[in-house]
Amino acid sequence: MPNPKPWLDIPHDSDFSIHNLPFGIFSATGKGKRVGVAIGEYVVDLADAASEGLFEELQFDFGVLSSEYLNDFISLGKQVTGKVRSIVQFALCDQSSVLSSIEGLLVEMTAVTMHMPVKVGDYTDFYSSLEHATNVGKMFRDPQNALLSNWKHLPVGYHGRASSIVVSGTEIRRPNGQIVPDGQNEPEFGPTQKLDFELEMAFVVGKETQAGTSVPVKEAEDHIFGLVLFNDWSARDIQKWEYQPLGPFLGKSFASSISPWVVPLEVLEPFRIKGPEQDPKPLEYLQTGGEKNFDINLEVAIQTKGDDKPSTISKTNFNRMYWNMAQQLAHHTSNGCNLNVGDMMASGTISGSDRDSLGCMLELTLNGAIPITLNNGQKRSWLEDDDTVILRGFAEKDGVRVGFGECVGRVLKALE
């Protein structure tokens, strides 16, 4: 549909425009968990819409629309899920459709509870922002040789903890762990004093593979269903003590937050952009051409307890990622590692080239040395209890806006 005109009143600045229509899992009074589509300030109940004949031209088990996760729906393949989205888009532009004529198929967002959109079997976190990797390397290694020798040859990543990925709105408990306070040589056990966020995006795997096979980089996007905002909460002092020689562990695994709506990859087609030039040229299995990055505006805000307005502390863009998603997935499977529907792969911290575009407190405050000042005058070197972190993201071009909503988490006091 080249220029869809919905009959529903949709705010001009809504993330969930008629051009978007992301998928998620919601519940409401009298409705168990089910698949929904976001449109403006409403959710389309796909399960009830199917029972009213909206998808009668399609041949699939409508029971997947009453599932607790999107996995079974995603497993139908992009030809089916894309057609479902197209039918919903057409119905939202047809005043005579069942969505308009039958009460209850549209539910106000204020009346729903959002849930984890996918059952995440495996989760991988990459380290794909050149600016972020360089900044961290300068802080903790030789400033003249900030990047390790492998960084520009492959998408560096590690396997994270899938069970602690939670949906936006879930409160985050400050973790306890081993830390070595400044000026000491021996560790002690207690709450992290350097709690941080990480501004990331993650993609959801939409097509499985068999163990022992790999996905060519040119086919990688066929295996990507859609994207979410991702906050990879980090305890920097726990991480600093534990990460050598095997990398992140308890400093990362306590929680990661995602936005509840999965924006299908095809929705982002108008926002494709060419990524940074890669020098040296990657090995052949990682070589991509054309526009493999996406122009998505991102921002982070902190809201303190008692403050009615959050302070925006960072604005950056997903378009500068050195390693793109196709390269990440191709590398991930290059050794024969299999993929399952619902697996999640995160970008790593997304940072720009100036101080206002940095994607974590570690960079924004130079490891706590230079606090940031919030709108209410309070200062932060690291996150404090009752702070709420809000991630937002949207793409906009030629009057078309596609957004991800918010990814929100409030910090709770550590357990004693």
C-alpha positions in Angstrom: 0.0 0.0 0.0 1.9 3.1 -1.3 0.2 5.8 0.8 -2.0 4.2 3.4 -4.6 6.5 5.0 -6.1 5.0 8.3 -9.6 5.7 9.4 -8.3 5.6 13.0 -7.0 8.9 14.5 -3.3 8.4 15.0 -1.1 11.2 16.5 1.4 12.5 14.0 4.3 11.8 16.3 3.2 8.3 17.2 5.9 5.6 17.0 3.2 3.2 16.0 2.1 4.7 12.7 0.2 2.9 9.9 3.7 2.3 8.3 4.9 0.4 11.3 2.5 -2.2 12.9 4.9 -4.1 15.1 4.0 -7.3 16.8 3.9 -8.0 20.5 2.3 -10.1 23.2 -0.3 -8.5 25.4 -3.1 -9.3 27.9 -6.1 -7.3 29.0 -9.2 -7.8 31.1 -10.9 -11.0 29.9 -8.1 -11.7 27.5 -5.2 -14.0 28.2 -1.8 -13.5 26.6 -2.1 -13.2 22.8 -0.5 -11.6 19.7 -1.2 -8.0 19.1 -0.2 -5.3 16.6 0.4 -1.7 17.8 -1.4 1.1 16.0 -1.4 4.6 17.4 -2.8 4.4 21.0 -4.4 1.0 20.4 -3.5 -2.7 20.1 -5.2 -4.8 17.4 -6.2 -8.2 19.0 -5.1 -10.6 16.2 -6.6 -13.7 17.9 -10.1 -12.2 18.1 -9.7 -10.6 14.6 -8.9 -14.0 13.2 -12.1 -15.4 14.8 -14.0 -12.7 13.0 -12.6 -13.8 9.6 -9.9 -11.1 9.1 -7.4 -13.7 7.9 -9.7 -16.1 6.2 -7.6 -16.0 3.0 -4.6 -17.3 4.8 -3.9 -21.0 5.6 -2.3 -21.3 9.0 -3.3 -22.5 12.5 -4.9 -19.4 14.1 -4.1 -20.9 17.5 -0.6 -19.4 17.3 -2.2 -16.0 17.7 -3.3 -17.0 21.3 0.3 -18.1 22.2 2.2 -16.7 25.2 5.1 -15.8 22.9 5.6 -14.8 19.2 7.9 -17.8 18.5 5.2 -20.0 16.9 3.9 -17.1 14.9 7.3 -16.1 13.7 8.0 -19.7 12.7 5.3 -19.4 10.1 7.8 -17.5 8.0 8.0 -14.0 6.6 5.6 -14.7 3.8 2.8 -15.4 6.3 3.7 -12.8 9.0 4.2 -10.2 6.3 0.8 -11.0 4.8 -0.8 -10.8 8.2 0.7 -7.3 8.7 -0.5 -6.3 5.2 -4.1 -7.4 5.9 -4.1 -5.5 9.2 -2.8 -2.4 7.4 -5.5 -2.7 4.7 -8.2 -3.2 7.3 -7.1 -0.1 9.2 -7.6 1.9 6.1 -11.0 0.3 5.2 -13.8 1.8 7.2 -16.0 -1.2 6.5 -13.5 -3.8 7.9 -14.2 -5.9 10.9 -11.6 -3.8 12.9 -13.9 -0.8 12.5 -17.3 -2.6 12.8 -16.8 -5.1 15.6 -16.2 -3.8 19.1 -13.3 -5.1 21.1 -10.8 -5.9 18.3 -9.0 -2.6 19.1 -7.9 -2.3 22.7 -6.6 0.9 24.2 -2.9 0.7 25.1 -3.7 2.1 28.6 -5.8 -1.0 29.3 -3.2 -3.7 28.3 -0.3 -5.3 30.0 2.7 -6.0 27.7 4.7 -9.2 28.1 8.0 -10.6 26.8 7.4 -10.8 23.1 9.6 -13.9 22.5 10.8 -16.9 24.4 14.6 -16.3 24.2 16.5 -19.5 24.0 19.9 -18.1 23.4 21.3 -14.6 23.6 24.5 -13.2 22.1 25.9 -9.7 22.8 28.2 -8.1 20.2 30.6 -5.3 20.5 30.1 -3.6 17.1 30.3 0.2 17.7 33.8 1.4 16.7 33.4 4.6 18.8 32.4 2.6 21.9 35.2 0.1 21.5 37.7 2.8 20.9 36.5 4.9 24.0 36.7 1.8 26.3 40.1 0.8 24.9 41.5 4.3 25.6 40.2 4.2 29.1 41.5 0.7 30.0 44.3 0.0 27.6 46.9 1.9 25.5 45.2 5.1 24.1 47.3 4.8 21.0 46.2 1.2 20.5 42.6 1.2 21.8 41.4 -1.7 19.6 42.6 -5.2 20.0 44.1 -6.7 16.8 41.1 -8.8 16.0 38.4 -6.1 16.3 38.3 -4.9 12.7 38.5 -8.5 11.4 35.4 -10.0 13.0 32.3 -9.0 15.0 33.4 -9.6 18.6 30.7 -11.1 20.8 30.0 -13.3 23.8 27.1 -15.5 24.8 24.9 -13.9 27.5 22.2 -15.1 29.9 18.8 -15.5 28.2 16.8 -16.2 31.3 17.3 -12.7 32.8 16.1 -10.8 29.7 13.0 -9.0 30.8 10.3 -6.8 29.2 10.2 -3.0 29.6 8.7 -1.9 32.9 10.2 -4.7 34.9 12.1 -3.3 37.9 15.8 -4.1 38.1 17.4 -5.2 41.3 20.9 -3.8 42.0 23.2 -6.8 41.9 25.6 -8.0 44.6 29.0 -9.4 43.7 32.7 -9.4 44.3 34.2 -5.9 43.9 37.6 -4.5 44.7 37.1 -0.9 46.1 39.5 1.8 44.9 42.7 1.7 46.9 42.3 -2.0 47.9 43.9 -5.1 46.5 41.5 -7.8 47.8 37.8 -8.2 46.9 34.8 -7.9 49.1 31.2 -8.9 48.5 28.4 -6.3 48.3 26.2 -4.2 46.0 27.7 -2.8 42.9 28.7 0.9 43.2 29.0 1.3 39.5 25.7 0.4 38.0 25.3 1.3 34.3 23.0 1.0 31.4 24.0 0.1 27.8 22.1 1.6 24.9 21.7 -1.2 22.3 19.4 -2.7 19.7 18.8 -6.4 19.3 17.4 -8.5 16.5 15.1 -11.5 16.9 16.0 -14.6 14.9 13.1 -15.7 12.7 14.4 -18.8 10.9 16.1 -21.8 12.3 19.2 -23.6 10.9 20.7 -27.0 11.5 23.8 -27.6 13.5 26.9 -27.9 11.3 25.5 -25.4 8.7 26.3 -21.8 8.3 24.3 -18.8 6.9 25.9 -16.9 4.0 26.1 -13.2 4.7 23.9 -12.5 1.6 21.1 -14.6 3.1 21.5 -13.5 6.7 18.7 -11.0 6.7 16.3 -13.8 5.7 16.9 -15.1 9.2 16.2 -11.8 11.0 12.5 -11.3 11.9 12.7 -7.9 13.6 14.3 -5.5 16.1 13.8 -4.2 19.6 15.4 -1.7 21.9 17.8 -3.4 24.3 19.3 -2.2 27.6 22.2 -4.5 28.7 22.4 -3.4 32.4 26.0 -3.6 33.6 27.8 -3.6 37.0 31.1 -2.1 36.0 33.0 -2.9 39.2 31.9 -6.5 39.3 32.8 -6.8 35.6 36.2 -5.2 36.1 37.2 -7.8 38.7 35.8 -10.9 37.0 36.2 -10.4 33.2 39.8 -11.6 32.8 40.5 -14.1 31.3 37.1 -15.3 30.1 35.0 -12.1 29.7 31.7 -10.8 31.1 29.8 -12.9 33.6 27.9 -11.8 36.7 28.5 -8.1 35.9 26.1 -8.6 33.0 23.9 -11.6 33.6 21.6 -10.1 36.3 19.3 -8.3 33.8 18.8 -7.0 30.3 15.6 -5.1 29.3 13.9 -5.0 25.9 11.1 -3.0 24.4 7.8 -5.0 24.1 7.1 -4.4 20.4 9.1 -6.2 17.7 9.4 -4.1 14.6 9.7 -6.4 11.5 12.8 -5.9 9.4 10.8 -5.1 6.3 9.3 -2.1 8.0 12.8 -0.5 8.1 13.4 -0.8 4.4 12.9 3.0 3.8 15.6 3.7 6.4 18.5 1.7 5.0 21.8 3.5 4.8 25.3 2.5 3.9 27.5 1.8 6.9 31.1 3.0 7.6 33.9 1.9 5.3 35.5 -1.2 6.7 39.3 -1.1 6.6 40.9 -3.6 6.3 38.4 -5.3 4.1 36.8 -8.2 5.9 37.3 -11.8 4.9 35.1 -12.9 2.0 32.5 -14.6 4.2 31.8 -11.3 5.9 31.8 -9.0 2.9 28.6 -7.1 2.3 27.6 -4.5 -0.3 24.9 -1.9 -0.5 22.9 -0.4 2.4 23.1 -2.8 5.4 22.8 -0.2 8.2 19.6 1.5 9.4 19.1 5.2 10.2 17.4 4.9 13.6 17.6 7.8 16.1 18.2 6.7 19.6 18.2 8.4 23.0 18.6 7.7 26.7 16.9 9.5 29.6 17.1 9.2 33.3 14.2 10.0 35.6 15.0 10.4 39.4 12.6 9.6 42.2 10.1 12.4 42.7 11.0 14.1 39.4 8.1 14.3 37.0 10.3 14.9 33.9 13.1 12.7 32.7 16.5 14.2 31.6 17.8 13.2 28.2 21.5 12.4 28.6 22.4 10.9 25.2 21.3 11.1 21.6 22.9 8.9 19.0 22.0 6.8 15.9 22.1 3.1 14.9 23.5 4.0 11.5 27.1 4.2 12.5 27.5 0.5 13.6 30.8 -0.8 12.2 29.6 -4.4 12.0 26.1 -4.7 10.6 23.5 -7.3 11.6 24.0 -9.5 8.5 27.7 -9.8 9.3 27.0 -10.5 13.0 24.6 -13.4 12.0 26.9 -14.8 9.3 29.9 -14.8 11.7 27.8 -16.3 14.5 26.9 -19.3 12.3 30.2 -19.6 10.4 31.4 -22.4 12.7 28.2 -24.3 12.3 26.4 -23.0 15.3 22.7 -23.4 14.8 20.0 -20.8 15.2 16.5 -21.2 16.7 13.5 -18.9 16.3 13.4 -16.4 19.1 17.2 -16.3 19.6 18.3 -12.7 20.3 21.5 -10.9 19.2 22.3 -7.5 20.6 24.5 -4.9 18.9 26.6 -3.9 21.9 26.7 -0.4 23.2 25.9 2.2 20.5 27.9 5.4 20.8 28.6 8.3 18.5 31.7 10.5 18.1 30.9 13.2 20.6 30.1 13.3 24.4 26.4 13.9 23.9 26.1 10.7 21.8 27.7 8.1 24.1 25.7 5.0 25.0 26.6 4.3 28.6 27.6 6.0 31.9 31.1 4.5 31.6 31.7 6.7 28.6 29.5 9.6 29.6 31.3 10.1 32.9 34.8 8.8 31.9 34.4 5.9 34.4 32.8 8.0 37.0 35.4 10.8 36.9 33.2 13.5 35.4 29.6 13.3 36.6 26.7 14.4 34.4 24.2 16.9 35.6 20.5 16.2 35.2 17.7 18.8 34.6 16.9 19.0 38.3 20.5 19.7 39.2 21.3 16.3 40.6 24.6 14.7 39.4 25.2 11.2 38.4 28.5 9.3 38.0 26.6 6.0 38.1 23.0 5.0 38.4 21.4 5.3 41.9 18.6 3.4 43.5 15.1 4.5 42.3 16.6 6.0 39.1 14.6 5.0 36.0 16.4 4.6 32.7 14.3 5.2 29.5 15.5 4.2 26.0 13.7 5.5 22.9 14.2 4.9 19.2 12.6 6.0 16.0 13.2 6.4 12.3 11.7 9.2 10.2 12.0 10.0 6.5 9.7 11.8 4.0 6.9 12.1 6.6 7.0 8.4 7.5 7.7 7.7 11.1 8.5 4.2 12.6 9.3 3.9 16.2 10.0 1.3 18.9 8.2 2.9 21.8 10.2 2.8 25.1 12.4 0.4 27.0 12.0 1.3 30.7 13.6 0.0 33.9 13.7 1.3 37.5 16.6 0.4 39.8 15.7 -1.2 43.1 17.9 -1.4 46.2 20.1 -4.5 46.4 19.0 -7.4 48.6 20.8 -7.5 51.9 
